[in-house]
Amino acid sequence: MEPGQRCRSTRQACRIETTSDVHDRQGHAAALVAGVRKIHDAIAARVRTVVKAMVVADGHPRRFALSGQSDSAHEHDHDKTCSESFHGSLLRLMRVHPLVDRIVDAYLDAIDHERPSLVEGLYLTGSAALGDFRPHTSDIDFVALTANRPDAAAIAALQRAHRRLRSRWPRPHFDGLYVTWDELARDPALTRGGPRSYEGRFHARNTGSGDPVTWHTVAHHGIACRGPQPPDLNIWADPAELAWWALDNFDTYWRPLLSRASRVLNRRRAIALTSYGAVWIVLGVSRLHYTLATGEICSKERAGRYALQTFPEQWHRIVSESLRIRQADRARPDLVSAVAEITANLRIRPAGDGGSLYRTPFARRRDALAFGDMVITDAVRRYGSRRVSGVVRP
């Protein structure tokens, strides 16, 4: 062998390795180590952010006590609670979209600045919890828990916190309900009147109420941003009431919507012409059909896949079109988005251009409305009677 060369034996062969080969391998190893160190530093920085979010202004760790616990119970569970909260925060980092994580941190900072310990629990629902969050078109849905119904001072603090959050993050909307731990354990229809945030704006009094879908999502899919993990909570979850609510929602929301969207001089008809309208109708009714069929909650995208497997082939084009729009993450329910789309798509691009499966939005609207009617009719035929608390509801 020449000077500067050495032999490396393997079972198969002995090859000559030059000094330059050794240097190359050392260089690759150094680059690998640097890459691993960079990933480690990024994770460490994110963990430090989580730890910071778990500490209030006076430097003491937050306590996530359930209402009714005594101070001695707080002290006794202090170390355990902090450890569980840290673990939950790390789970959140692994499960949610980075944008959701940043906005949640901003919200918690804002509310703790205004009134520390007011919000004892925060749980993500909707697309953020179901793994279908789209940063340009999704909202961030939540359920926030307090020990008691917020008084006037607490309402003012929530108002300021949401205003601060909205000024920093106007989109996506941070929307949800404020309920007590006791209310979470009861029928959501009884939560009427509490504070809420809708389309990014805070409202001191909710004219509606919670719903079984939200409660079931917290129970089975909720992501704990603060407070105990969902399996450790006392959450109302009645499958029979969930099914009844889904059937009732077909009657009270979806049938009237489809009827209005079919009328010539109606705002809903114009909305149904947009990409957002197609997705809202097709995947919305499919989600309720999925819930009635399985007793479970699913995302819009999963509902679309379920529809492709469940309904005849004649409906596959409108379902596939809705999934395409959902995945493209551009269709939003606002005037600017609608006008931009109509301007660009007076004729919709054919699928060969990577665009729509339809030549015109009018044909797409026709199929979306017909699909919605078909799904509702099928659901009522299959699941039209549900026994709830011993009473059959037709």
KEKE-3310 file (N, C-alpha, C; in steps of 0.2 Angstrom, whole numbers, plus 5000, padded with zeros to 4 digits):
npx = (5004:5002:5010:5001:4989:4977:4971:4954:4946:4932:4918:4916:4925:4941:4946:4955:4958:4960:4968:4961:4948:4945:4945:4934:4924:4925:4921:4907:4902:4904:4895:4883:4883:4882:4870:4861:4863:4858:4844:4842:4844:4833:4822:4825:4823:4810:4804:4808:4800:4787:4789:4790:4777:4770:4771:4767:4765:4771:4781:4778:4773:4759:4744:4733:4719:4704:4688:4681:4691:4702:4714:4724:4723:4727:4741:4746:4745:4753:4766:4764:4754:4760:4770:4762:4756:4766:4770:4758:4759:4770:4765:4755:4763:4768:4756:4749:4747:4760:4757:4744:4749:4757:4747:4739:4748:4750:4737:4736:4746:4740:4728:4733:4740:4730:4722:4727:4726:4712:4707:4707:4707:4710:4705:4708:4697:4688:4695:4709:4711:4707:4716:4716:4719:4719:4730:4726:4712:4705:4697:4702:4696:4690:4687:4686:4689:4683:4683:4671:4656:4661:4662:4658:4670:4679:4674:4677:4691:4693:4688:4697:4708:4705:4704:4717:4723:4717:4721:4734:4734:4724:4719:4721:4703:4700:4690:4677:4670:4666:4665:4661:4669:4659:4649:4654:4652:4639:4624:4627:4617:4613:4622:4619:4621:4634:4650:4658:4668:4667:4670:4682:4679:4675:4661:4651:4640:4633:4621:4617:4620:4631:4636:4633:4643:4654:4657:4659:4670:4680:4680:4685:4694:4700:4713:4724:4728:4730:4727:4720:4722:4710:4705:4705:4696:4679:4667:4652:4645:4635:4630:4618:4611:4620:4618:4604:4605:4612:4603:4593:4600:4601:4588:4585:4595:4603:4593:4585:4595:4599:4587:4586:4597:4594:4585:4582:4584:4593:4605:4612:4612:4621:4633:4634:4638:4652:4669:4671:4657:4654:4662:4658:4645:4645:4655:4651:4638:4641:4649:4640:4633:4642:4644:4632:4632:4643:4644:4654:4666:4672:4684:4683:4690:4692:4678:4675:4682:4676:4663:4666:4668:4655:4644:4635:4644:4641:4641:4654:4662:4658:4661:4675:4679:4676:4685:4697:4697:4697:4710:4718:4717:4712:4699:4689:4676:4672:4669:4679:4687:4677:4674:4687:4688:4677:4680:4692:4687:4676:4675:4678:4694:4699:4702:4714:4722:4726:4716:4698:4686:4675:4668:4661:4656:4642:4637:4644:4638:4625:4627:4632:4621:4612:4618:4619:4605:4603:4611:4605:4592:4595:4601:4591:4582:4590:4593:4583:4575:4579:4582:4581:4585:4575:4564:4557:4563:4556)
npy = (4994:5011:5025:5034:5027:5015:4999:4992:4979:4969:4957:4955:4961:4969:4985:4999:5013:5030:5045:5056:5050:5047:5060:5065:5057:5061:5074:5073:5067:5077:5087:5080:5079:5093:5096:5088:5094:5107:5104:5099:5111:5119:5112:5113:5127:5129:5121:5130:5140:5135:5132:5145:5150:5143:5150:5163:5181:5184:5175:5162:5145:5141:5135:5122:5120:5112:5118:5119:5112:5113:5124:5117:5105:5110:5113:5101:5094:5101:5099:5088:5092:5103:5095:5087:5096:5102:5090:5089:5101:5098:5087:5095:5102:5093:5089:5100:5112:5124:5137:5138:5135:5146:5156:5152:5153:5167:5170:5165:5172:5185:5184:5180:5191:5201:5195:5184:5167:5166:5159:5143:5131:5126:5120:5114:5112:5107:5109:5110:5101:5090:5087:5093:5106:5121:5134:5145:5146:5140:5141:5144:5134:5133:5128:5136:5135:5140:5144:5149:5157:5171:5187:5204:5211:5201:5199:5211:5209:5198:5204:5214:5205:5198:5208:5212:5201:5200:5211:5208:5195:5195:5185:5167:5167:5166:5157:5152:5145:5150:5141:5134:5121:5113:5115:5109:5096:5094:5093:5101:5110:5117:5128:5140:5158:5161:5169:5171:5169:5174:5173:5180:5190:5196:5192:5196:5189:5174:5171:5159:5141:5128:5113:5096:5091:5098:5096:5082:5082:5088:5078:5067:5070:5082:5094:5098:5113:5120:5114:5098:5083:5077:5064:5064:5072:5077:5075:5078:5067:5060:5048:5045:5058:5065:5059:5063:5077:5078:5074:5083:5095:5093:5096:5109:5117:5113:5109:5121:5130:5124:5126:5140:5142:5138:5147:5160:5174:5176:5177:5166:5158:5164:5163:5149:5147:5149:5143:5140:5139:5127:5117:5119:5115:5101:5094:5097:5091:5078:5076:5075:5064:5055:5055:5050:5037:5032:5036:5044:5059:5068:5075:5088:5084:5070:5067:5069:5058:5048:5050:5047:5033:5029:5034:5033:5032:5042:5054:5056:5066:5079:5077:5074:5086:5095:5091:5094:5108:5110:5105:5114:5126:5139:5145:5156:5161:5175:5192:5197:5186:5179:5188:5189:5176:5174:5184:5179:5166:5166:5158:5142:5135:5121:5103:5099:5109:5109:5114:5116:5102:5105:5114:5126:5137:5136:5123:5116:5121:5116:5102:5102:5106:5096:5085:5088:5087:5074:5067:5071:5066:5052:5050:5053:5042:5031:5033:5039:5038:5040:5034:5043:5045:5036:5040:5040:5049:5056)
npz = (5000:4997:5005:5018:5016:5022:5026:5027:5034:5029:5030:5017:5008:5005:5005:4998:5007:5007:5014:5011:5010:5023:5029:5022:5028:5041:5039:5035:5047:5056:5050:5052:5066:5069:5063:5071:5083:5080:5079:5092:5099:5094:5099:5112:5114:5111:5121:5132:5129:5132:5146:5150:5147:5157:5168:5179:5181:5193:5195:5200:5198:5188:5194:5191:5197:5200:5202:5219:5225:5240:5247:5253:5247:5234:5237:5240:5228:5220:5214:5207:5198:5191:5184:5176:5169:5161:5154:5147:5139:5131:5124:5117:5108:5100:5093:5087:5074:5071:5070:5077:5090:5092:5093:5103:5114:5114:5117:5130:5137:5136:5143:5156:5159:5161:5171:5181:5184:5181:5169:5170:5163:5146:5131:5115:5101:5087:5070:5074:5084:5078:5068:5056:5053:5044:5039:5032:5031:5041:5057:5075:5087:5103:5121:5135:5153:5168:5186:5191:5185:5175:5183:5182:5182:5178:5165:5159:5159:5151:5139:5136:5135:5123:5114:5113:5108:5096:5089:5087:5081:5069:5061:5061:5066:5084:5092:5103:5119:5135:5150:5165:5176:5182:5173:5161:5165:5163:5153:5138:5133:5144:5146:5142:5140:5144:5142:5126:5111:5095:5078:5080:5089:5105:5115:5128:5133:5128:5116:5112:5115:5122:5112:5109:5100:5102:5116:5115:5107:5115:5125:5118:5108:5112:5114:5127:5132:5144:5160:5167:5157:5145:5147:5161:5165:5171:5160:5151:5140:5130:5120:5113:5114:5106:5094:5092:5092:5080:5070:5073:5069:5055:5052:5057:5053:5041:5031:5030:5025:5013:5006:5005:4998:4986:4980:4969:4972:4984:4997:5001:4990:4982:4990:4989:4977:4978:4981:4995:4999:4993:4999:5012:5012:5006:5014:5027:5029:5027:5038:5048:5044:5046:5060:5064:5059:5065:5078:5082:5081:5067:5056:5043:5031:5034:5034:5020:5014:5020:5014:5000:5001:5005:4998:4982:4966:4957:4965:4967:4961:4965:4979:4978:4972:4983:4993:4986:4986:5000:5003:4996:5003:5002:5001:5009:5021:5017:5010:5002:4998:4991:4981:4974:4970:4961:4952:4946:4942:4933:4923:4929:4931:4921:4927:4921:4922:4935:4942:4945:4946:4939:4925:4926:4940:4942:4939:4948:4960:4958:4960:4973:4981:4977:4982:4996:4999:4996:5006:5018:5017:5016:5028:5037:5034:5037:5051:5057:5069:5086:5102:5117:5133:5137:5129:5113:5099:5085)
capx = (5000:5005:5010:4994:4983:4976:4966:4949:4943:4925:4917:4915:4931:4946:4947:4960:4955:4965:4968:4955:4942:4945:4943:4927:4920:4925:4917:4900:4900:4904:4889:4878:4882:4879:4862:4857:4863:4853:4837:4841:4843:4827:4817:4826:4820:4802:4802:4809:4794:4782:4790:4788:4770:4767:4773:4763:4769:4775:4786:4776:4770:4752:4740:4727:4715:4697:4684:4679:4697:4704:4720:4728:4723:4732:4748:4747:4745:4757:4772:4761:4750:4765:4773:4757:4754:4772:4769:4753:4761:4774:4760:4752:4768:4768:4750:4745:4750:4764:4753:4740:4753:4759:4741:4737:4753:4748:4731:4737:4750:4736:4723:4736:4742:4724:4719:4730:4722:4705:4706:4710:4708:4710:4705:4707:4692:4688:4700:4715:4711:4706:4722:4714:4719:4722:4731:4723:4705:4703:4698:4705:4691:4692:4683:4690:4686:4684:4680:4664:4654:4664:4659:4659:4677:4682:4671:4681:4698:4692:4687:4704:4713:4703:4705:4724:4725:4714:4726:4741:4732:4717:4717:4714:4699:4701:4683:4675:4665:4669:4661:4664:4670:4653:4645:4657:4650:4632:4621:4629:4611:4612:4627:4617:4622:4640:4654:4660:4672:4665:4674:4688:4676:4672:4654:4650:4634:4631:4614:4615:4623:4636:4633:4636:4649:4660:4658:4662:4677:4684:4681:4688:4700:4703:4720:4724:4733:4730:4723:4721:4721:4703:4703:4705:4690:4672:4664:4646:4646:4629:4630:4611:4610:4624:4614:4598:4607:4614:4597:4590:4604:4599:4581:4585:4600:4605:4587:4583:4601:4599:4581:4588:4603:4591:4581:4585:4586:4595:4612:4614:4613:4628:4638:4634:4642:4659:4672:4669:4651:4654:4665:4654:4639:4647:4659:4647:4633:4645:4652:4635:4631:4647:4643:4626:4634:4648:4644:4661:4667:4678:4686:4680:4694:4690:4671:4675:4684:4670:4658:4668:4667:4649:4639:4637:4649:4638:4642:4661:4665:4657:4665:4682:4680:4677:4692:4702:4697:4699:4717:4721:4717:4711:4692:4687:4669:4672:4667:4685:4689:4672:4675:4693:4687:4672:4684:4697:4684:4670:4675:4683:4700:4698:4706:4720:4727:4727:4710:4692:4684:4669:4669:4658:4653:4635:4637:4646:4633:4619:4629:4633:4615:4609:4622:4617:4598:4603:4614:4600:4587:4598:4602:4584:4580:4593:4594:4578:4573:4584:4580:4585:4582:4569:4559:4559:4562:4555)
capy = (5000:5018:5029:5037:5023:5009:4993:4991:4973:4967:4950:4954:4963:4973:4990:5004:5020:5036:5050:5060:5047:5048:5067:5066:5054:5065:5080:5071:5066:5084:5090:5076:5081:5100:5096:5086:5100:5112:5102:5100:5118:5122:5109:5116:5134:5128:5119:5135:5144:5131:5133:5152:5150:5140:5154:5169:5186:5184:5170:5156:5141:5141:5129:5120:5117:5111:5121:5115:5110:5117:5127:5112:5101:5113:5113:5094:5092:5106:5096:5083:5096:5106:5090:5085:5102:5102:5085:5091:5106:5095:5084:5099:5104:5088:5088:5105:5116:5129:5144:5137:5135:5153:5160:5149:5156:5174:5171:5164:5178:5191:5183:5180:5198:5204:5192:5178:5161:5166:5153:5137:5126:5128:5114:5115:5108:5109:5106:5110:5095:5084:5086:5095:5113:5124:5140:5151:5145:5137:5145:5140:5133:5132:5128:5138:5133:5145:5141:5151:5161:5177:5193:5210:5213:5196:5200:5216:5207:5194:5208:5217:5200:5196:5213:5212:5195:5201:5216:5205:5190:5195:5178:5165:5168:5162:5156:5147:5146:5150:5138:5131:5114:5110:5115:5104:5089:5094:5094:5108:5115:5121:5133:5146:5164:5163:5173:5168:5173:5172:5177:5184:5196:5194:5193:5195:5185:5170:5170:5151:5137:5123:5108:5089:5089:5102:5092:5075:5083:5089:5072:5061:5073:5088:5095:5102:5118:5121:5110:5091:5080:5076:5058:5065:5077:5074:5078:5076:5064:5055:5046:5046:5065:5067:5057:5067:5083:5078:5074:5090:5100:5093:5099:5116:5121:5112:5110:5128:5133:5122:5129:5147:5142:5136:5152:5165:5181:5174:5178:5159:5156:5167:5159:5142:5147:5150:5136:5140:5136:5120:5114:5120:5110:5094:5091:5098:5086:5072:5075:5073:5057:5050:5054:5046:5031:5029:5039:5048:5065:5068:5082:5089:5080:5063:5066:5068:5051:5043:5051:5043:5026:5027:5036:5030:5035:5048:5059:5056:5072:5084:5076:5075:5094:5098:5089:5097:5115:5110:5104:5120:5130:5146:5147:5158:5164:5182:5195:5198:5180:5177:5192:5187:5169:5175:5187:5174:5160:5167:5151:5138:5131:5113:5100:5098:5115:5109:5117:5113:5096:5107:5119:5132:5136:5135:5116:5114:5123:5112:5096:5102:5106:5090:5081:5089:5085:5067:5065:5072:5061:5045:5050:5052:5036:5026:5035:5044:5037:5039:5033:5047:5045:5032:5043:5039:5055:5054)
capz = (5000:4997:5011:5019:5015:5026:5024:5031:5032:5030:5028:5009:5004:5008:5000:5000:5010:5007:5019:5009:5012:5030:5030:5020:5033:5047:5038:5035:5054:5059:5048:5055:5073:5069:5062:5077:5088:5078:5081:5099:5101:5092:5103:5119:5114:5111:5128:5136:5128:5136:5153:5151:5147:5163:5174:5179:5181:5199:5195:5203:5193:5188:5197:5187:5201:5199:5207:5224:5229:5245:5246:5255:5241:5229:5239:5240:5221:5217:5210:5202:5193:5187:5180:5171:5164:5157:5150:5142:5134:5126:5119:5112:5103:5095:5089:5084:5070:5074:5070:5082:5096:5094:5095:5110:5119:5114:5121:5138:5139:5136:5149:5162:5160:5163:5177:5182:5187:5179:5165:5174:5158:5140:5127:5108:5098:5079:5066:5077:5088:5074:5064:5049:5053:5038:5042:5029:5030:5047:5064:5081:5091:5110:5126:5141:5159:5174:5192:5192:5179:5176:5185:5178:5182:5174:5159:5156:5158:5145:5133:5135:5132:5116:5110:5112:5104:5089:5086:5085:5077:5067:5058:5061:5072:5090:5093:5108:5124:5142:5154:5172:5177:5183:5166:5157:5167:5162:5146:5135:5132:5150:5146:5139:5143:5146:5137:5120:5106:5088:5072:5083:5093:5111:5117:5135:5134:5122:5116:5111:5120:5119:5109:5110:5096:5106:5122:5113:5104:5121:5128:5114:5104:5114:5116:5133:5132:5151:5164:5166:5151:5144:5151:5168:5167:5171:5154:5149:5134:5129:5112:5111:5113:5101:5088:5092:5090:5073:5066:5073:5065:5048:5051:5059:5050:5034:5026:5028:5021:5006:5003:5004:4993:4979:4978:4965:4975:4991:4998:5002:4983:4980:4994:4987:4971:4979:4983:5002:4999:4991:5005:5018:5011:5005:5019:5033:5029:5027:5045:5052:5042:5049:5067:5065:5057:5069:5085:5083:5078:5062:5053:5036:5027:5035:5031:5013:5012:5022:5008:4994:5003:5007:4993:4975:4962:4954:4969:4969:4958:4970:4985:4977:4971:4989:4996:4983:4988:5007:5004:4993:5009:4999:5001:5015:5020:5017:5004:4998:4996:4986:4975:4971:4966:4956:4947:4943:4940:4930:4921:4933:4927:4921:4931:4918:4924:4942:4945:4947:4942:4935:4920:4929:4947:4942:4939:4955:4965:4957:4962:4980:4984:4977:4987:5003:5000:4996:5012:5023:5016:5018:5036:5041:5032:5041:5058:5059:5076:5091:5109:5121:5140:5137:5124:5106:5096:5078)
cpx = (5004:5005:5003:4988:4983:4970:4961:4946:4936:4924:4918:4922:4935:4947:4952:4956:4960:4963:4962:4949:4940:4942:4936:4922:4919:4920:4909:4898:4900:4897:4883:4877:4880:4872:4858:4857:4859:4846:4836:4840:4836:4821:4818:4823:4813:4800:4803:4802:4788:4782:4788:4781:4766:4769:4770:4768:4774:4780:4784:4772:4763:4749:4734:4722:4708:4693:4681:4685:4699:4711:4725:4729:4728:4739:4750:4749:4750:4762:4769:4758:4755:4768:4768:4756:4760:4772:4764:4755:4766:4770:4757:4757:4768:4762:4747:4750:4754:4761:4748:4743:4755:4753:4739:4742:4751:4742:4732:4741:4745:4731:4727:4739:4736:4722:4722:4725:4714:4703:4710:4711:4707:4710:4704:4702:4693:4694:4707:4716:4710:4711:4720:4714:4722:4723:4728:4715:4702:4702:4701:4699:4693:4686:4688:4686:4688:4681:4672:4662:4657:4660:4660:4666:4681:4680:4676:4688:4698:4692:4693:4709:4712:4705:4713:4726:4723:4719:4732:4739:4725:4714:4723:4710:4700:4694:4682:4671:4669:4664:4665:4665:4664:4649:4647:4654:4642:4630:4623:4623:4610:4617:4625:4618:4629:4644:4656:4664:4669:4667:4679:4685:4673:4665:4653:4645:4633:4624:4612:4618:4628:4632:4636:4642:4655:4662:4662:4669:4682:4686:4686:4694:4703:4710:4721:4730:4735:4725:4724:4720:4714:4701:4702:4699:4683:4668:4658:4647:4641:4629:4623:4609:4614:4620:4608:4600:4609:4608:4593:4593:4602:4593:4581:4590:4601:4599:4586:4589:4600:4593:4583:4593:4600:4586:4585:4588:4587:4602:4615:4616:4619:4633:4639:4638:4650:4662:4671:4662:4650:4657:4661:4648:4641:4650:4655:4642:4636:4647:4646:4632:4636:4646:4637:4628:4639:4648:4650:4661:4672:4679:4683:4684:4692:4682:4671:4677:4679:4664:4660:4667:4660:4643:4641:4641:4647:4640:4650:4664:4664:4661:4673:4684:4681:4683:4697:4703:4699:4707:4721:4721:4717:4704:4690:4680:4669:4671:4674:4687:4684:4673:4681:4692:4682:4676:4688:4693:4677:4669:4680:4688:4698:4703:4713:4725:4728:4721:4704:4691:4678:4671:4666:4656:4646:4634:4639:4641:4627:4621:4629:4626:4611:4612:4619:4610:4599:4606:4609:4595:4589:4599:4596:4581:4583:4593:4589:4575:4579:4581:4584:4581:4575:4563:4561:4558:4561:4560)
cpy = (5006:5021:5033:5033:5017:5005:4992:4984:4972:4960:4949:4956:4968:4979:4995:5011:5025:5040:5054:5057:5048:5055:5068:5063:5058:5072:5079:5070:5072:5087:5087:5079:5089:5100:5093:5091:5105:5110:5102:5107:5121:5119:5112:5123:5134:5126:5125:5140:5141:5133:5140:5153:5147:5144:5160:5174:5187:5179:5163:5152:5141:5134:5128:5117:5117:5115:5116:5112:5115:5119:5121:5107:5104:5112:5105:5091:5096:5103:5092:5087:5100:5101:5088:5090:5103:5096:5086:5096:5103:5091:5089:5101:5099:5087:5094:5109:5122:5136:5143:5138:5142:5157:5158:5153:5163:5175:5170:5169:5184:5190:5183:5187:5202:5202:5185:5173:5162:5160:5147:5131:5128:5122:5116:5110:5109:5106:5106:5104:5089:5083:5088:5103:5116:5131:5146:5151:5143:5142:5141:5140:5131:5131:5130:5137:5138:5141:5143:5155:5168:5183:5198:5212:5207:5197:5205:5214:5202:5198:5211:5211:5198:5202:5214:5207:5197:5206:5213:5199:5190:5189:5173:5167:5163:5162:5151:5150:5147:5147:5136:5124:5111:5110:5110:5097:5089:5094:5101:5113:5119:5127:5139:5153:5166:5167:5168:5172:5170:5177:5182:5189:5193:5196:5192:5190:5181:5169:5163:5147:5133:5118:5101:5088:5092:5098:5085:5076:5084:5082:5067:5064:5079:5089:5100:5107:5121:5117:5102:5088:5077:5069:5059:5070:5073:5078:5075:5073:5059:5054:5047:5053:5068:5065:5061:5074:5084:5078:5080:5095:5099:5097:5107:5120:5120:5112:5117:5131:5130:5125:5136:5147:5141:5141:5157:5171:5179:5175:5171:5156:5158:5164:5152:5141:5147:5143:5135:5137:5129:5115:5114:5115:5103:5091:5092:5093:5079:5071:5073:5066:5053:5049:5050:5039:5027:5031:5043:5055:5065:5075:5082:5084:5072:5062:5065:5061:5046:5044:5047:5036:5024:5029:5034:5035:5041:5055:5060:5063:5077:5083:5077:5083:5097:5097:5093:5105:5115:5110:5110:5125:5138:5149:5149:5161:5171:5185:5195:5192:5178:5181:5190:5181:5170:5179:5183:5168:5161:5160:5147:5135:5124:5110:5099:5104:5115:5112:5113:5106:5099:5113:5126:5131:5135:5127:5113:5115:5118:5105:5096:5102:5100:5085:5082:5086:5077:5064:5065:5067:5054:5045:5049:5045:5030:5027:5039:5043:5036:5039:5037:5047:5042:5035:5042:5046:5054:5058)
cpz = (5000:5004:5012:5017:5020:5024:5029:5029:5034:5029:5020:5006:5008:5003:5003:5002:5010:5012:5017:5011:5019:5032:5028:5025:5039:5045:5038:5042:5057:5057:5051:5063:5074:5068:5068:5082:5087:5080:5088:5102:5100:5097:5110:5119:5114:5118:5133:5136:5132:5143:5155:5152:5153:5169:5174:5181:5187:5200:5198:5198:5194:5191:5193:5191:5199:5204:5212:5228:5234:5244:5248:5250:5235:5231:5238:5233:5217:5212:5205:5196:5188:5182:5175:5166:5159:5152:5144:5137:5129:5121:5114:5107:5098:5090:5085:5079:5073:5075:5076:5089:5097:5096:5102:5115:5120:5118:5129:5141:5141:5142:5155:5164:5163:5170:5178:5186:5185:5174:5168:5169:5151:5135:5120:5105:5090:5076:5069:5081:5084:5068:5057:5049:5047:5039:5039:5029:5037:5053:5069:5086:5098:5115:5132:5148:5165:5180:5193:5186:5180:5178:5180:5177:5177:5167:5155:5155:5152:5139:5131:5132:5125:5112:5108:5108:5097:5086:5084:5080:5074:5063:5060:5067:5078:5093:5098:5114:5131:5147:5160:5171:5178:5177:5161:5158:5165:5154:5143:5134:5138:5151:5144:5143:5145:5141:5131:5116:5099:5083:5075:5087:5099:5113:5124:5137:5127:5122:5114:5117:5117:5115:5110:5106:5099:5112:5120:5110:5110:5124:5125:5110:5107:5116:5122:5133:5140:5155:5163:5159:5151:5148:5158:5170:5167:5166:5152:5142:5133:5122:5109:5110:5107:5094:5087:5089:5083:5069:5067:5069:5058:5047:5052:5056:5043:5029:5025:5024:5014:5003:5001:4998:4986:4977:4974:4968:4982:4991:4998:4995:4980:4983:4991:4980:4972:4981:4990:5003:4998:4996:5011:5018:5011:5011:5026:5034:5030:5034:5049:5051:5046:5056:5068:5064:5062:5076:5087:5079:5073:5059:5046:5031:5027:5033:5024:5011:5014:5016:5002:4995:5003:5002:4986:4971:4959:4958:4970:4966:4963:4976:4984:4976:4978:4993:4993:4985:4995:5007:5001:4998:5006:5000:5008:5015:5021:5010:4999:4995:4990:4980:4971:4967:4960:4950:4943:4940:4937:4925:4925:4929:4927:4925:4928:4920:4932:4946:4946:4943:4938:4931:4923:4936:4948:4943:4946:4960:4964:4961:4970:4983:4983:4981:4994:5004:5000:5003:5018:5023:5018:5025:5039:5040:5036:5048:5061:5066:5081:5098:5114:5128:5140:5132:5117:5102:5088:5074)
residu = (MET:GLU:PRO:GLY:GLN:ARG:CYS:ARG:SER:THR:ARG:GLN:ALA:CYS:ARG:ILE:GLU:THR:THR:SER:ASP:VAL:HIS:ASP:ARG:GLN:GLY:HIS:ALA:ALA:ALA:LEU:VAL:ALA:GLY:VAL:ARG:LYS:ILE:HIS:ASP:ALA:ILE:ALA:ALA:ARG:VAL:ARG:THR:VAL:VAL:LYS:ALA:MET:VAL:VAL:ALA:ASP:GLY:HIS:PRO:ARG:ARG:PHE:ALA:LEU:SER:GLY:GLN:SER:ASP:SER:ALA:HIS:GLU:HIS:ASP:HIS:ASP:LYS:THR:CYS:SER:GLU:SER:PHE:HIS:GLY:SER:LEU:LEU:ARG:LEU:MET:ARG:VAL:HIS:PRO:LEU:VAL:ASP:ARG:ILE:VAL:ASP:ALA:TYR:LEU:ASP:ALA:ILE:ASP:HIS:GLU:ARG:PRO:SER:LEU:VAL:GLU:GLY:LEU:TYR:LEU:THR:GLY:SER:ALA:ALA:LEU:GLY:ASP:PHE:ARG:PRO:HIS:THR:SER:ASP:ILE:ASP:PHE:VAL:ALA:LEU:THR:ALA:ASN:ARG:PRO:ASP:ALA:ALA:ALA:ILE:ALA:ALA:LEU:GLN:ARG:ALA:HIS:ARG:ARG:LEU:ARG:SER:ARG:TRP:PRO:ARG:PRO:HIS:PHE:ASP:GLY:LEU:TYR:VAL:THR:TRP:ASP:GLU:LEU:ALA:ARG:ASP:PRO:ALA:LEU:THR:ARG:GLY:GLY:PRO:ARG:SER:TYR:GLU:GLY:ARG:PHE:HIS:ALA:ARG:ASN:THR:GLY:SER:GLY:ASP:PRO:VAL:THR:TRP:HIS:THR:VAL:ALA:HIS:HIS:GLY:ILE:ALA:CYS:ARG:GLY:PRO:GLN:PRO:PRO:ASP:LEU:ASN:ILE:TRP:ALA:ASP:PRO:ALA:GLU:LEU:ALA:TRP:TRP:ALA:LEU:ASP:ASN:PHE:ASP:THR:TYR:TRP:ARG:PRO:LEU:LEU:SER:ARG:ALA:SER:ARG:VAL:LEU:ASN:ARG:ARG:ARG:ALA:ILE:ALA:LEU:THR:SER:TYR:GLY:ALA:VAL:TRP:ILE:VAL:LEU:GLY:VAL:SER:ARG:LEU:HIS:TYR:THR:LEU:ALA:THR:GLY:GLU:ILE:CYS:SER:LYS:GLU:ARG:ALA:GLY:ARG:TYR:ALA:LEU:GLN:THR:PHE:PRO:GLU:GLN:TRP:HIS:ARG:ILE:VAL:SER:GLU:SER:LEU:ARG:ILE:ARG:GLN:ALA:ASP:ARG:ALA:ARG:PRO:ASP:LEU:VAL:SER:ALA:VAL:ALA:GLU:ILE:THR:ALA:ASN:LEU:ARG:ILE:ARG:PRO:ALA:GLY:ASP:GLY:GLY:SER:LEU:TYR:ARG:THR:PRO:PHE:ALA:ARG:ARG:ARG:ASP:ALA:LEU:ALA:PHE:GLY:ASP:MET:VAL:ILE:THR:ASP:ALA:VAL:ARG:ARG:TYR:GLY:SER:ARG:ARG:VAL:SER:GLY:VAL:VAL:ARG:PRO)
# end
